[in-house]
Amino acid sequence: MIKIAIVHFSVPPVIGGVETIIEAHTRCFLNNGFDVKIIAGNKDKIGDAQSIEIKELSCLGEKAEKIRDEIDRGVISDSFYTLKDKIKTKLLDTISDREIIIIHNILSVHFNFPAVAAIHEIIGRADTQVCPYKFIFWCHDITLIDPNYKTGDSKDFPWSLLVSPLNIKYIAISRLRQRELSELLHIPKKSISVIPDGIDEVSFLSLNSNIVFIVNKYNLLDADIVMLFPSRIIRRKNFELGIKVVSELKKLGKKAFFLITGPPDPHNIISVEYYKELIALVQELNVTQNIIFLYDEGIKVDDEDLKNLYSISDILLVSSKREGFGIPLLEAGIMKTPVFSLKMEPLTEVGAEDINYYISENPKDIAEAVIKFISTNKTARMFRKVLRDYTWNNIFEKKIKPLFCS
């Protein structure tokens, strides 16, 4: 088990962007078996992580403000060095059982210079001794180049600490920060890894355990296209068209899925026979991993599940040959999910010019129309990009974990 420490001025419930990211990182590390200790100016419980409070790390309070005021006037008083030594002693004590120390933002902002100086001394000490730690600096902000802050001359101590490179691993949250940090520290851009911020899709989309199970089982976050048709399995719904569209999408190199919510009616032999025909077609077209019968997964879709399904889908594909009204159009409309359907009444009455109609029932033509829509719709593309590249689990697996497990 890898033992890490995460160091920052503060953690939740203090509200801030970095605090939010630290909480997300902590949960990812814990979920992947890391032993996590959080060290900050306040403490809070995040999962099973240890939380250590070093009040002197906080940017708040009269003492911190007094030292900042002195520095602004060019005065480095005994209070500065006393606080620096206290932070250094406490940090060395709390990180003594850690292998990796991740420092967030402290070294690139001027909010607590005694903490900056203490960390510089700890890392400088590590450079000259057999070091049991690996230090990582995670850069979110750089106040020296931020016009919103009044800063001092970077040639003068302690401002000079903000432009002094250290023998540590640097990480920036964007290519912009990577470039700015490289220029500020005069170190090669390639020596700074870029690991973006992310989003917790489960929490943000309020996904319940049923849908999280489906998302994880079929890896829907990495899909190109997810299509949904919520309906009972009856022949006039023409599910075979959706299955054939998925087959064509697969031939065109797309990782596509079709979610079917309803069960066959066990008391209706025609419905059961139709369901068997659909299963046979799925096997014949070799799309068994792409067609998801929610009922077969043990999920009796309720309103909460249905809302979740719309939130993870790119398209409502109404494959029906006939409809009496078309309630899914209303559901898709309120969930902002694009609709594809055959041009027929009453769907034209409900959808008018606000849905995508296909005239040809040729599965290849529909597949190509879907691809064209997704590829030219910026909202649809951004949705998939976020799910593929910016969810915390994917960021952790692809970018963070390799740094620690190589």
C-alpha positions in Angstrom: 0.0 0.0 0.0 1.5 3.3 -1.1 1.4 6.0 1.6 0.8 9.5 0.4 0.3 12.9 2.0 -1.7 15.7 0.5 -0.7 19.2 1.7 -2.6 22.4 1.2 -3.7 25.5 3.1 -7.2 24.1 3.7 -9.6 21.3 2.9 -13.4 21.1 2.8 -15.7 22.3 4.3 -13.7 25.4 3.3 -15.1 26.3 -0.1 -12.7 26.6 -3.0 -11.7 25.0 -6.3 -8.5 23.5 -5.0 -10.3 22.1 -1.9 -12.9 20.4 -4.2 -10.2 18.9 -6.3 -8.3 17.6 -3.2 -11.5 15.9 -2.1 -11.9 14.2 -5.5 -8.2 13.2 -5.6 -8.5 11.8 -2.1 -11.5 9.6 -2.9 -9.8 8.3 -6.1 -6.6 7.4 -4.1 -8.7 5.7 -1.4 -10.7 3.8 -4.0 -7.5 2.5 -5.5 -6.0 1.2 -2.2 -3.7 4.1 -1.3 -3.1 5.1 2.3 -3.9 8.9 2.4 -3.0 11.5 4.9 -4.4 15.1 4.4 -2.4 17.9 6.0 -3.9 21.3 6.1 -4.8 24.4 8.2 -8.1 22.8 9.1 -9.3 19.2 9.2 -12.3 17.3 7.9 -13.3 13.6 7.3 -12.9 12.5 3.7 -13.6 8.8 3.6 -10.9 6.8 5.5 -8.2 9.4 4.9 -6.3 10.6 8.0 -6.8 14.3 8.5 -4.1 16.3 10.3 -4.5 19.9 11.2 -1.5 22.3 11.2 -3.2 25.6 11.9 -0.1 27.5 10.8 -0.7 26.3 7.2 -3.9 28.3 7.0 -3.9 31.6 5.1 -6.4 33.0 7.5 -6.1 34.6 10.9 -4.5 37.7 12.4 -1.0 36.3 12.5 -0.9 35.3 8.8 -2.4 38.7 7.8 0.2 40.5 9.9 3.1 38.7 8.3 1.7 39.3 4.8 1.4 43.1 5.7 5.0 43.1 6.8 6.2 41.4 3.7 4.2 43.9 1.6 6.2 46.6 3.4 9.5 44.8 2.8 9.9 43.7 6.4 10.9 40.1 7.2 10.4 39.9 11.0 11.2 37.3 13.6 7.6 36.3 13.4 8.1 35.1 9.9 11.0 32.8 10.8 9.3 31.6 14.0 6.2 30.6 12.0 8.4 29.1 9.2 10.2 26.9 11.7 7.0 25.8 13.4 5.5 24.8 10.1 8.7 23.0 9.1 8.9 21.0 12.4 5.2 20.0 12.3 5.3 19.0 8.6 8.4 16.9 9.0 6.7 15.1 11.9 3.5 14.5 10.0 5.1 13.3 6.7 7.6 11.0 8.5 5.6 7.9 7.7 4.8 8.9 4.1 6.4 7.8 0.8 5.0 10.5 -1.5 4.1 14.1 -0.6 1.7 16.0 -2.9 1.8 19.8 -2.3 -1.1 21.7 -3.9 -0.7 25.3 -4.9 1.4 26.5 -1.9 4.6 26.9 -3.8 3.2 29.2 -6.6 1.1 31.6 -4.5 2.0 34.2 -2.0 -0.8 33.5 0.6 1.5 31.9 3.2 5.2 32.7 2.7 6.4 31.0 5.9 4.8 27.8 4.6 6.5 28.3 1.2 9.9 28.8 2.9 9.4 25.8 5.2 8.7 23.5 2.3 11.7 24.8 0.4 13.9 24.0 3.3 12.4 20.5 3.7 12.9 19.7 0.0 16.4 21.3 0.1 17.2 19.2 3.1 16.0 16.2 1.2 18.3 17.0 -1.7 21.4 16.7 0.5 20.4 13.6 2.4 19.1 10.1 1.6 15.5 11.1 1.0 12.7 8.8 2.0 10.1 11.0 0.2 9.1 11.8 -3.4 7.7 15.3 -3.6 5.1 16.4 -6.2 3.9 19.9 -6.7 0.4 20.4 -8.2 0.1 23.9 -9.6 -3.4 25.3 -9.9 -2.7 29.1 -9.7 0.3 31.4 -10.1 -0.2 34.7 -8.4 3.0 36.4 -9.5 1.6 36.7 -13.1 -2.0 37.2 -12.0 -3.1 40.9 -12.6 -5.7 40.5 -9.8 -2.9 40.4 -7.2 -0.4 43.1 -6.1 2.9 41.3 -5.7 6.5 42.1 -4.9 9.7 41.9 -6.8 10.6 38.3 -7.6 14.3 39.2 -7.0 13.6 39.9 -3.3 13.0 37.3 -0.6 10.5 35.7 0.0 9.0 36.5 -3.4 12.1 34.9 -4.9 10.9 31.5 -3.6 8.0 31.6 -6.1 10.5 31.6 -9.0 13.0 29.1 -7.5 12.8 25.6 -9.1 13.1 22.6 -6.9 14.2 19.0 -7.5 10.6 17.7 -7.5 7.9 16.5 -9.9 5.8 19.3 -11.2 2.2 18.9 -12.4 0.0 21.6 -13.9 -3.8 21.5 -14.4 -3.7 22.8 -18.0 -1.3 23.5 -20.9 -1.6 27.2 -20.1 -0.4 26.6 -16.5 2.3 24.3 -17.8 3.6 27.0 -20.1 3.4 29.7 -17.4 5.1 27.6 -14.8 7.9 26.6 -17.2 8.5 30.3 -18.0 8.4 31.3 -14.4 10.8 28.7 -13.1 12.9 28.5 -16.3 12.5 24.8 -16.5 11.6 22.7 -19.7 7.9 22.5 -20.4 8.2 18.8 -20.9 9.3 18.4 -17.3 5.9 19.5 -16.2 3.1 16.9 -16.6 -0.4 18.2 -17.4 -3.2 16.5 -15.5 -6.6 18.3 -15.9 -9.3 18.9 -13.3 -12.3 16.6 -13.6 -15.9 16.0 -12.7 -17.6 13.2 -10.7 -20.2 12.2 -13.3 -22.1 9.9 -10.8 -22.6 12.7 -8.3 -23.2 15.5 -10.9 -25.8 13.4 -12.9 -27.2 11.9 -9.7 -26.8 8.4 -11.1 -28.2 5.7 -8.9 -26.6 2.3 -8.3 -28.6 0.5 -11.1 -27.3 2.8 -13.8 -23.8 3.0 -12.3 -23.7 -0.8 -12.6 -24.7 -0.6 -16.3 -22.2 2.2 -17.0 -19.3 0.3 -15.4 -20.3 -3.1 -16.8 -20.4 -1.9 -20.4 -17.8 1.0 -20.0 -20.3 3.5 -21.4 -18.1 6.4 -20.5 -15.8 5.4 -23.3 -18.7 5.0 -25.8 -19.0 7.0 -29.0 -22.8 6.8 -29.2 -25.4 5.6 -26.7 -28.9 5.4 -28.0 -32.0 4.8 -25.8 -35.6 3.6 -26.5 -37.7 3.2 -23.4 -40.5 0.9 -24.2 -42.1 -2.5 -23.6 -40.9 -5.2 -26.0 -43.7 -5.4 -28.5 -43.4 -5.9 -32.3 -44.6 -2.5 -33.4 -41.7 -0.9 -31.6 -39.5 -2.4 -34.3 -36.4 -2.8 -32.0 -34.7 -4.8 -34.7 -34.1 -1.5 -36.6 -32.2 -0.1 -33.7 -30.2 -3.3 -33.4 -29.3 -3.1 -37.1 -28.3 0.5 -36.7 -25.9 -0.4 -34.0 -24.4 -3.1 -36.2 -23.8 -0.5 -38.9 -22.3 1.9 -36.5 -20.0 -0.8 -35.3 -19.0 -1.5 -39.0 -18.2 2.2 -39.3 -15.8 2.0 -36.4 -18.0 3.4 -33.7 -18.4 2.0 -30.2 -22.2 2.2 -30.0 -24.9 1.0 -27.6 -28.7 0.6 -27.7 -30.5 0.6 -24.4 -33.8 -1.2 -24.3 -35.7 -0.7 -21.0 -38.8 -2.9 -21.1 -39.3 -6.6 -20.6 -41.3 -9.0 -22.8 -44.8 -9.7 -21.5 -44.6 -13.2 -20.0 -48.3 -13.6 -20.4 -48.2 -12.7 -24.1 -46.7 -15.4 -26.3 -46.3 -13.0 -29.2 -44.2 -10.7 -27.1 -42.1 -13.5 -25.8 -41.5 -14.9 -29.3 -40.6 -11.4 -30.5 -38.0 -11.0 -27.7 -36.5 -14.4 -28.7 -36.2 -13.1 -32.3 -34.4 -10.0 -31.1 -31.9 -12.0 -29.1 -31.3 -14.2 -32.1 -30.7 -11.1 -34.3 -28.3 -9.7 -31.7 -26.3 -12.9 -31.8 -26.4 -13.1 -35.6 -25.1 -9.5 -36.0 -22.4 -10.0 -33.2 -23.6 -7.1 -31.1 -24.2 -8.9 -27.8 -22.1 -6.4 -26.0 -23.7 -3.4 -27.6 -27.4 -4.1 -27.1 -28.4 -3.8 -23.5 -31.7 -5.2 -22.3 -32.1 -3.5 -18.9 -34.6 -6.1 -17.8 -32.1 -8.9 -18.4 -29.7 -7.1 -16.2 -32.2 -7.4 -13.3 -33.3 -3.8 -13.6 -37.0 -2.9 -13.6 -36.7 0.6 -14.8 -38.5 3.2 -12.7 -38.7 7.0 -13.2 -35.4 7.6 -11.5 -33.6 5.0 -13.6 -35.2 6.4 -16.7 -34.1 9.9 -16.0 -30.6 8.5 -15.4 -30.7 6.7 -18.7 -31.6 9.8 -20.6 -28.7 11.7 -18.8 -26.1 9.2 -20.1 -27.6 8.8 -23.6 -26.7 10.8 -26.7 -29.9 10.0 -28.7 -33.4 8.8 -28.2 -33.9 6.4 -31.2 -37.6 5.8 -31.7 -37.5 2.8 -33.9 -41.3 2.3 -34.0 -43.3 1.7 -37.1 -46.5 3.1 -35.4 -47.2 5.2 -32.4 -50.3 6.5 -30.8 -48.6 9.6 -29.2 -44.9 9.2 -28.4 -44.4 10.0 -24.7 -40.6 9.4 -25.0 -40.4 12.5 -27.2 -41.7 14.5 -24.2 -39.1 12.8 -21.9 -36.3 13.5 -24.3 -37.4 17.1 -24.8 -37.3 17.9 -21.1 -34.0 16.0 -20.7 -32.5 17.9 -23.7 -31.8 14.5 -25.5 -31.8 14.7 -29.3 -34.5 12.5 -31.0 -34.3 10.4 -34.2 -37.5 8.8 -35.5 -39.3 7.8 -38.6 -41.3 10.7 -40.1 -44.8 9.7 -39.2 -47.8 10.9 -37.4 -48.3 11.6 -34.5 -44.5 12.1 -33.9 -44.6 15.0 -36.4 -47.4 16.5 -34.4 -45.4 16.3 -31.2 -41.9 16.9 -32.5 -42.7 19.2 -35.4 -39.4 20.6 -36.7 -37.5 20.0 -33.4 -36.5 16.3 -33.9 -34.5 14.5 -36.5 -36.5 12.4 -38.9 -35.3 9.6 -41.1 -37.1 8.9 -44.3 -35.2 5.7 -45.3 -35.4 2.8 -42.9 -32.1 1.5 -44.2 -30.0 0.9 -41.1 -26.8 2.1 -42.8 -28.4 5.4 -43.8 -29.7 6.0 -40.2 -26.2 5.1 -38.8 -24.6 7.6 -41.1 -27.1 10.3 -40.2 -26.5 9.7 -36.5 -22.7 10.0 -37.0 -23.2 13.2 -38.9 -25.4 14.6 -36.2 -23.0 13.7 -33.4 -19.9 15.0 -35.3 -21.5 18.3 -36.2 -23.3 19.0 -32.9 -20.9 20.8 -30.5 -23.0 20.0 -27.4 -23.1 16.3 -28.3 -19.3 16.2 -28.9 -18.6 18.0 -25.7 -20.8 15.6 -23.7 -18.8 12.6 -25.0 -15.5 14.4 -24.5 -16.2 15.1 -20.8 -17.3 11.6 -20.2 -14.3 10.1 -22.0 -11.6 12.5 -20.9 -12.6 14.5 -17.8 -14.3 12.1 -15.3 -12.2 11.7 -12.2 -12.1 7.9 -12.6 -10.7 8.1 -16.1 -8.3 10.9 -15.2 -7.0 8.8 -12.3 -6.6 5.6 -14.3 -5.0 7.3 -17.4 -2.9 10.1 -15.9 -2.6 10.0 -12.1 -2.1 6.4 -11.2 0.8 5.8 -13.7 2.8 8.4 -11.8 2.6 6.4 -8.6 2.5 2.8 -9.9 5.3 3.0 -12.5 
